[in-house]
Structures are given as C-alpha cells and as structure tokens.
C-alpha cells in the first residue's frame, strides 16, 4: 500500500508530508493518511509542489466544497478565471493590487470568522517569495484551551464573542464597511468562545481576531480586559509553529483549531500566494455540543 511520510515540525502542531505528488490523482488510502495527519497535526506542509491553479483547486476539492474568498478591499475577485482562489500579495500591476494583505504584518486571526459558517480549513501555495520576511505562524487552539488557567476557563464558559467584519488581518477596511466606534455594535457573526471541533469534538479556543471583538453580555471594559488576557494566553510561543516559506510550499491548515499570523516583509520584494478555503458549517459551543 502506498504510504506518505509525516514528520512533525513542532510538538505543538505542524507536520511535513512527503511521498505524495499533489498534481497526480491521489489514491483513497493515501488521502485517508493525509486526513489522519491533518487531524493530528492541524497544519500540514507539502514541500516542492509545483501546482497550477486548476491542480490547486482539484487538490483542495478533495476536502469538500470550496468557500469563495470573503470581500476584499477592492470589491472584485483577484482571479476572474478562478474566483474560488484568493490571491495574497503585495504586487501591483499598473498601480492595481493583484492580491490582498499588502506587505505589512497580518495579525493573529482565524479566516473569515465574521461569517456564520467560517471555513473549515484553508491552503496557501507559495508562488513568489521575498528573500526574507513574510514568515507565517500558526498556533494550536486545542492546546491553548487545555493549558488555560482554570479561572480563565470559568470566566469564558458559555460565552460568545462578536467577530468583527470591518477590517482584514492587515488592518485594511473591507469594501462597504464603516469604522467601528463601539465594539458592541461591530458587524459580524457571534460565535462561542469555546467551540467543539466538528470532527474531533475536542474543545478549542475560538477568538477570530482581537480588533473590535466583544464578549457578549459583559461591560465593555470587562470584555476588553478579558479579551486582552485571552489573546495574551493564546499567542504564547509554546502553542505555535513558524513557517519559513520555500517556493512551491503548499500549506494546509485547520481554520477552526488554529490561529495564524504573518510577519511583514520588504515592500520592494514580491510575494505571491494563491489560497483556497474549504467550506465549513456553523460552529457549536463545546458545552452545548457535549450536552446534546
Ligand atoms: C493569511 O492570513 O491568510 C495570509 C498568510 C500569509 O500571507 O502568509
């Protein structure tokens, strides 16, 4: 039986997968091993995968229906021919950005949690890279929940937060949005702070992004203080892995059990990534899901 090799990157999360060519049809038993590795390590890195866009889409679709990218600041898809692919890039052609997020830091976030049914997972394929900078980090939110002080766990039990839709992770306002002056009024979905992962059933801390977040039912200052404490805990280096990109890396991640962020890089360098997202369903609170 064909087998893949799975080598952990960090004890917290992440693994390199080798022994598979993602351009070729993938045997069901090999795909089952990939799914098993994904569930165990949350972030999988496949090095040296020179995929065309249709090949990226075909591999992504093995995991389920794809989610089109959320609204970008420019109001139209970056790749008209492949609207399910999002482009993450700082490159401009004739003064027009070919992709999203620019060259600055992208803060810790889960993707698109401002909608009711956030993507289950996502992939990034590296097509052009700066010599240095632009590293991406993922953090394991199962672990963050497991290692949370009991008093903090008690304070968030049964609570939900607003996941603001106004800004992307680079701090750029999305088209059609207005500045938020009070996080209690921020537009965006409300999700439980502790979700039951739809496949494993395990509890995971589910924060979305810090900006304009609000814990429903608390006084504003109390919500701010608690969120600051939660974010400080969730972003501890012990929960994280660092991805120093190589050309044609393909990274697949669990968008419900991990957060990610990106370093800034030289604005004169060119960085181009193509991204796909796997559709998810409405997330459930861990306590509710366990009781049901
Ligand atoms: C993202 O936040 O989805 C992009 C991460 C990256 O550019 O490495």
Boltz pocket constraint, residues with backbone or C-beta under 6 A from the ligand:
constraints:
  - pocket:
      binder: B
      contacts: [[A, 88], [A, 101], [A, 106], [A, 111], [A, 124], [A, 134], [A, 135], [A, 136], [A, 169], [A, 260], [A, 261], [A, 262], [A, 273]]
      max_distance: 6.0
